[in-house]
């Protein structure tokens, strides 16, 4: 019984790491075998830094600002605190410069094929991203730009009518994420990982991706918000060089990941 409980605890810990730090977890080859290939919400990415304080407006001002990357990540690198305490000042300076370039060139845009749709009608939405150090970035389709309170779009009545179409940095369709789903009849997920992402700030080269969703509109008339959440990393992706996992500087739970929301579209159902 003790062995069973220990195994369950270990499995739970592994899944918790995946949910809390997707960028770090999904970069680690062993975690690729865990079962989390499903819908997602941005509150799962607890170790990530927010791009804007408005994402957590329900928090006190100081608490909200503490989640912003300039405070949570940049300041920790500048002062050598938290996860970066063991790292030498010169390396922290290099990491900070790299993170700033990744952030300055990061973008996420949401577009829809129509602004008005009939109840039960279909509309296509496309999420276009740029930047992220790699080797993966995450994309979620949610209702609003709220880090801790956003809902997957299915929660407001939308139905994802088909598998998301994922196009990687090379401009080619990819299926690695959806191939890992056991139930091949239900791959209509709101959350996807884009693989083979590799940005190189030293050469001003920033990875791009595109994810397209076919949506069936809610049955009830009204105005429905749609927003994309873009999850990306800024820390050195050592595995891209060595072909094996190595903890990024500061470790897998360092605040070097980002939550970046797109523009919010309001689609009218009538």
SULJO-V383662 format. One record per backbone hydrogen bond with DSSP energy under -1.0 kcal/mol. CO is the residue of the C=O (numbers start at 0). NH is the residue of the N-H. If there is no record, write none. Layout:
co=(CO:CO)
nh=(NH:NH)
//
This chain:
co=(0:1:2:3:4:5:6:7:8:9:10:11:12:13:14:15:16:19:20:21:24:27:28:29:30:34:40:41:43:48:49:51:52:53:54:55:59:60:61:63:64:66:67:67:68:68:72:73:74:75:75:80:81:83:87:88:89:90:91:92:93:94:95:96:97:98:99:100:102:106:108:110:114:116:117:120:122:123:124:125:126:127:128:129:134:136:137:138:139:140:141:143:145:150:151:152:152:153:158:164:165:166:167:171:174:177:181:182:186:189:191:193:199:199:200:204:206:208:209:210:211:212:213:214:215:221:223:225:226:227:228:229:230:231:232:235:236:237:237:238:247:250:256:257:258:259:264:266:267:268)
nh=(4:5:6:7:8:9:10:11:12:13:14:15:16:17:18:19:20:46:24:25:27:30:31:32:33:36:43:44:45:258:68:54:55:56:146:58:63:64:65:66:67:49:70:71:72:73:76:77:78:79:80:83:84:86:91:92:93:94:95:96:97:98:99:100:101:102:103:104:105:129:127:125:267:269:120:216:214:112:212:110:210:108:208:106:196:193:230:191:228:152:226:145:149:142:154:155:157:156:215:211:173:209:170:167:178:180:183:185:188:140:138:136:202:204:203:199:130:128:166:126:164:124:160:122:158:268:266:264:141:261:139:259:137:257:132:237:239:240:241:242:250:253:48:231:50:229:225:223:116:221)
//
